[in-house]
Amino acid sequence: TLMTSAAIMVCAAAATAQTVGFSQIGSESGWRAAETTLTRQQAEERGIDLKFSDAQQRQENQIAAIRSFVAQGVDAILLAPVVATGWDSVLEEAQEAEIPVVLLDRQVDAPDDLYLTAVGSDLVHEGEVAGQWLVEKVGDRECRIVELQGTTGSSPAIDRATGFRNAIEGHDNLEIVRSQTGDFTRTGGKEVMESFLQAESGNEICALYAHNDDMALGAIQAINEAGLNPGEDILIVSIDAVPDIFKAMAEGDANATVELTPNMAGPAFDALEAYWEDGTMPEKFIQTESTLYTQDDDPMAEYEARKDLGY
Ligand code: AHR
């Protein structure tokens, strides 16, 4: 039978289009929403067929999604792992099926031959950058710090806590007086900050360290409602660099943030394309930058630059 050359090209493209399963954690934060948007965009631009699965914060849903991707015979799997442990068996199943897995933004406690590469930031370093900023900002003053941690058992919660402690170690005027998880959400940040303020009433809280901007934004509301001035009475440093934290910085309600790029998919697809092409093995860790932004960095310009990126 006769085929037009256009039809032949369509068939050829359909035959070679790669299919990638993406097991996403959920939509706990503005940062996470932007990562999802950018992953979809990157896939579309590259002609990759993306199968998206939202785990609603549950590891068991992620494991089920990976098993289903393996059963479908996808060409690769992107995994943003909600917690660090418990991945060995499912990663072995993907490996047996010869499906490369790329980790996005969070790390796993598993042998690194079980995945092709991991794209992400140095999460300990992020905490150190935040802590160093605070050390310099407070100088010799006594500073009682409260900490809003990320999801318990997740690598960013573990590593950002470690990094911050590394930075304040040896500065005896800085002390973490309360620390609790706010699950990386705004509502979690607000509720836990309310309880911190209540528990510490009468004692001065000098600073809040939040493992992400969304929790800081929730906490800002709680601080305002308690009749205090966020950004002045309580210094606020967090991580992500979402548009709303720059707005809060411009309004004087937040002080500093450490940027985490939501474009993890770009480097991940670059690595996969090279691997599919001729078996090129990427580095085991593809590291993204961790830039500090403060109120001196024209926060409104930073807000404008990010506001349409899918956060
Ligand atoms: O794993 C990255 C973290 O997860 C982001 O900092 C946080 O906002 C997200 O929920």
Boltz pocket constraint, residues with backbone or C-beta under 6 A from the ligand:
constraints:
  - pocket:
      binder: B
      contacts: [[A, 28], [A, 29], [A, 30], [A, 31], [A, 32], [A, 104], [A, 105], [A, 106], [A, 156], [A, 184], [A, 211], [A, 212], [A, 213], [A, 214], [A, 239], [A, 240], [A, 260]]
      max_distance: 6.0
